[in-house]
Amino acid sequence: MPNYVVLQVILKEKLLGTGSGNLTSLEKAINDQAEKGYRLHTITTSSSGSKGFGGGDRIQATMVFESLS
């Protein structure tokens, strides 16, 4: 069993207004790893704009989970 797991989640910001429209995907990734015996060790984010159809910014969350066992 590995000591660390690294996951990336892409969050798409709403076209109008502020705040992420899908923070539940980030919460789900964290909870899924917690059920497997990992805790969140580190999280970093980076953002980039989107000029395509639908617009909105994208935030990439990179999370490192550490095994509790």
C-alpha positions as CSV (number, residue, x, y, z in Angstrom):
1,M,0.0,0.0,0.0
2,P,1.5,3.4,-1.0
3,N,2.2,6.0,1.7
4,Y,1.0,8.8,-0.5
5,V,-1.6,9.4,-3.2
6,V,-1.7,12.4,-5.5
7,L,-5.0,13.5,-7.1
8,Q,-5.9,16.4,-9.3
9,V,-9.4,17.9,-9.5
10,I,-10.5,20.5,-12.1
11,L,-13.1,23.0,-10.8
12,K,-14.9,25.1,-13.3
13,E,-15.9,28.6,-12.1
14,K,-19.3,29.9,-12.9
15,L,-19.6,32.0,-16.0
16,L,-21.4,34.8,-14.1
17,G,-20.6,35.8,-10.6
18,T,-18.0,34.2,-8.3
19,G,-17.5,30.9,-6.6
20,S,-17.1,27.5,-8.0
21,G,-20.1,25.7,-9.3
22,N,-18.8,22.3,-8.4
23,L,-17.0,22.3,-5.1
24,T,-18.8,19.0,-4.4
25,S,-16.3,17.2,-6.7
26,L,-13.5,18.5,-4.5
27,E,-15.3,17.4,-1.3
28,K,-16.1,14.0,-2.9
29,A,-12.4,13.4,-3.7
30,I,-11.3,14.2,-0.2
31,N,-14.0,12.1,1.4
32,D,-13.3,9.1,-1.0
33,Q,-9.7,9.1,0.1
34,A,-10.6,9.4,3.8
35,E,-12.7,6.3,3.4
36,K,-9.7,4.5,2.1
37,G,-7.6,5.5,5.1
38,Y,-5.8,8.6,3.8
39,R,-5.8,12.1,5.1
40,L,-5.3,15.3,3.2
41,H,-1.6,16.3,3.6
42,T,-1.2,19.2,1.2
43,I,-3.4,21.0,-1.3
44,T,-2.3,23.5,-3.9
45,T,-4.3,25.4,-6.5
46,S,-3.7,27.1,-9.8
47,S,-6.1,28.9,-12.0
48,S,-6.4,29.7,-15.7
49,G,-9.0,31.6,-17.8
50,S,-11.1,30.0,-20.4
51,K,-12.2,31.8,-23.5
52,G,-14.1,28.9,-25.1
53,F,-17.9,28.4,-25.2
54,G,-19.3,28.5,-21.7
55,G,-16.4,30.6,-20.4
56,G,-15.6,30.7,-16.8
57,D,-12.2,30.2,-15.1
58,R,-10.8,26.8,-14.3
59,I,-9.0,26.0,-11.0
60,Q,-6.8,22.9,-10.8
61,A,-6.5,21.5,-7.2
62,T,-3.6,19.2,-6.6
63,M,-4.0,17.2,-3.4
64,V,-1.5,14.9,-1.7
65,F,-3.0,12.4,0.7
66,E,-1.0,10.6,3.4
67,S,-1.8,7.0,4.5
68,L,-2.9,6.8,8.2
69,S,-1.8,3.2,8.5
